[in-house]
Amino acid sequence: MNLHIKHHQAALKFVSGLLLVLLYFVPNLSTAQDKKRKLEAAKRENLQKIQEINKIIEKTEQKKEASVGKLNALGERIDKQAKQIDIISENQQLLQNEAEELKKATGELSGNLEKLKAEYAKMVFTAAKTSNKVNKLSFLFSSSNFNQLIRRYKYLQQYSTAREKQALLIQQVRSELLTEQVKILQKKQEQDAVLREKITETQNLQVLKGKQTEVVTELSQKEKKLRAQLEANKKVVERLETMIAKIVEREIKRSQERELLANKRSQSNKKVPSNRQAIAMNVEETRLASSFSALRGRMPWPVNSGFIASRFGVHNHPVLKGVRTNNNGIDIQTSAGNDVRVVYDGIVQSVVSIPGTYMVVAIQHGDYFTIYSKLSNVSVRNGQRVQSGQKVGEVASDTDGTSELNFQVWKTFDKQNPENWLRQK
């Protein structure tokens, strides 16, 4: 009986062990599938951005001459292409990990199958020795008391059931082993497809870098023209900065005069800020400024597609060595004619045309101001109240075929980095 019991316990132990093996690998593969879905989503999103940039590049290539706009677009396209390769590499590594997990699971299943078969053979051999009725009856009636007889009877039933379960489990493990082997083959095919994709995308990246080098070389031979453009742009930046400063000063003066008049009418002794940097805001303007401030990091983009071609602050020129450029906002390169929309509720304070930057619109949001320049046309007017998402105008295209919006954010006289305000794309 002790030998029977040992075989029965060993069978149960193998059953439990096999279940633990299967439970270990299933969650791992499930986690891998979640990662794979996220990578596929990132790949689709990046591919959409690549398609947007390709359209911008096509527009710049309509002009045969090289331009900084074309160079910026190629640079952004190269960045996105490199990201696509990184995503493919992550997927490649994930597939490799999955393949290793599957091989490990297959090895465990194969080993358990052999152990189960060996254990089953022992159970059959032992059962054969006690299979005739005389042995069974002898085993039962040699019991010292009635309770032991009942226990031995139940044991014989359980042992018979255990053998049946062991045989069924062997069939299940064989089936599972075959399934895992098929999965390994499929995973190998996936790996081969991803490798081919990576090779193609890497070749595309090299082609893009070659184009980028050609544009840089061509632009380097036009130093005189580039320097002339820089001087013109510098004057535009100065005019725009002067215009914004005047708007802010005007609004400070207006707000303080309004407060003085209101105080006189109400015979209030309330002090009116005399600080040149402060706008005396009423309740509505304070609320507007507060809600605008809460937009930091969540502000909608003023255009629905495009990329940041020139960032806030001082930067090295992309071609001319030792030359620095300054941007009071950001330049968002996009497609000509794209709609430009208000980022938040406000009041239009200026609609002007500045040579070199086309049309400009300045909108006030309490003591904040947003500036939209390089517009081909404008659909708002001075003094108009506008709402978030309302169309301001359309993006212009310069003589080089570059279409970009210059977007700025000011808090009275303090220039802000718009990238800190816009939501992540």
Secondary structure, 3 states (H helix, E strand, C coil): CHHHHHHHHHHHHHHHHHHHHHHHHHHHHHHHHHHHHHHHHHHHHHHHHHHHHHHHHHHHHCCCCCCHHHHHHHHHHHHHHHHHHHHHHHHHHHHHHHHHHHHHHHHHHHHHHHHHHHHHHHHHHHHHHCCCHHHHHHHHHCCCCHHHHHHHHHHHHHHHHHHHHHHHHHHHHHHHHHHHHHHHHHHHHHHHHHHHHHHHHHHHHHHHHHHHHHHHHHHHCCHHHHHHHHHHHHHHHHHHHHHHHHHHHHHHHHHHHHHHHHHHHHCCCCCCCCCCCCCCCCHHHHHHHHHHHCCCCCECCCCCCCEEEECCEEEECCCCCCCEEEECCEEEECCCCCEEECCCCEEEEEEEEECCCEEEEEEEECCEEEEEEEEEEECCCCCCEECCCCEEEEECECCCCCEEEEEEEEECCEEECHHHCECCC
